[in-house]
Amino acid sequence: MANPLLAPLMGFLGRLSYPRLFLITAGLFALDLVIPDFIPFIDELLLGLGTLLLANWKNRKQPATIEPPAPQR
């Protein structure tokens, strides 16, 4: 069951692009290392962000390839 406090935040963060999501995750992780338990539920938030990072990393959009036109006869 999703935490009702973190569900809306995870929904918003799920729409971010991979680089922005990575920067937010790295920043929160560094903040949590320097000041433990500064933000309530930061451990759960970091687990969710890690899951989103892995999901976005696997589903990155492939660059569109343009096929050359077929030779005409």
C-alpha positions, 0 to 999 in steps of 0.5 A: 500500500502506497504511503498517502503522504508520498504518493502524490510526490512520487507521481510528480517525480515519475514524470521527470526526465532521467537527468533531472530525476537523477540529480534530485535523487543524488541531492537528497541522498547526499543531504540524508548522509550529511544530516540524517533524518532531516526530512521525514520519510526520506528513506522511503522517498529515496527507495521510490526515487531509486525505483523510478530511476531504474524504470526510466533507465530501462525505458529510455527513448531510443533515437528515431532512425530515418530509413533511406527511401527505397529505390524507385524503378 
